[in-house]
Amino acid sequence: MSGAPPDNGPGSGEPPAPILTPAQCRAARALLWWSQAELAARSAVSSVTIRNFERGRSSLRAATARLLRLTLERAGVALIDGVGVGDMRGPERPEGREPSGPGARLTGAETFRT
C-alpha cells in the first residue's frame, strides 16, 4: 500500500477533489498578503470572478481554477488537498488522527507584501 492520496477520479465512486476551494483561495491570498485585485492582476482572471468564487456565489471553470492554483503555487503557496494530516499522508498518518481538510501553507513566496 502506497502513501499516495486515493484516486478520486472517474470510476472511483468518489467525486473528484476540487482543483481549488474558495477557502484555499482566501487562505493563499492571505498568506501572500494579496488582495483579490492583486490575484486578478497576476492571474489574468477578473476580480469579480475571484470575489464571487471566494464568497461561494459561483464556481469556477476547470481551466480558471487551474490558472488560479498555478498562480498561487508559483508565488510560493502549497495547496493541501485534505487527504493527509499536514504533510502526512496515507498509512503514515498517526493512529487516531483524522485527515485534515483542504488548506494552504507558505513554502517560499516570492513576496510577502507588495
N, C-alpha and C positions, 0 to 999 in steps of 0.2 A: 504494500500500500504506500503510495507516494504522499508527500506533503503538499501536493498541488491542490488548489481550490477545486471544488467539484465542478463538473461541467454542467452549467445551467443553460445550455444551448438547446436547439430544437431536438425533440425526441427524448429529452432527459426527464420530462414530467414536471420540471420546474420552469417558471418563467425566467427569461434571460435577465441577468443583472443589468441595471441601467448603466449606461456609459458614464453618466454624471447625475447626481441628485441635486435638487435645489439646496439642501443643507450643505453638501460638499462644496458647491459653488460659492455660497456665502462664506463658509469657513475658509476656503482657499483665498478668497479676496481679502478676508480679514488678516490672514497670516502675512500676506504681501502688502498690506496697507493700501490696497487698491479700491477705488470706488467702482461703481458699476460703469461709469463713463470711461475710466481707465481700462477696465477689462474690454469694454466695447472697442475702444481705440486700438488696443493691442491685438484683438482677435478679428476685427472687421465684422463683428456681429452687433446689431443695433442695441443700444442701451434699453430700448423699450422691450425687445425680446428678452434680454437678460433680466430686467425688472419683473416682467410677467412670469418668467420661469421660476425665479427665486421666490416669488410670492405664491407659487402654485396655481396661478391663473391659466397657465398654458404649459404644454410640454414642448420639447424641442424635437426637431427632426434629427435623425441619427447623425447626419453629416455636421449639423450645427453643434450637437453635443460633443462629437469627436473634436471639432475645431476648438471649442472652449476648453476641453480637457487637455488637449495638446498645448494650448497657450499657457495654461496654468502649470502644467508639468515642466515646460521649458523654462518657466520662471522659478522653478525650484520647489514646487509642491508635489508631494506624493499623495495620490488619491487612493484611499484604502477601500477595498470592495466590501468589507464587512464579513468576510468568511472567517478570518482569524481573529485572535486577540492580540492587538497591537501588531507586532511583526511575526507573531507565532501562528502557524497555520497547521491544519490537519492534526495528525496524531501527536505532534509535539506540544499541543496545547495542554497546559496544566489541568489535571483532573479537577472537575467541578467548575471550571471556568467556561462560561458560555461564550459563543462567538460575539464579537463586538459588531456594532452596526457600521454602516459606511461612514467614512470620515476623511480627514485631510491632515497632513503634517508637513512641516517645512523641512526640506532636505538640504538646501543650499541656494537660496534665492539670489537672483541677480541684483535685487534691490529690496530694501525694506520700506523706505519712504522715498517717494519721488516728488 
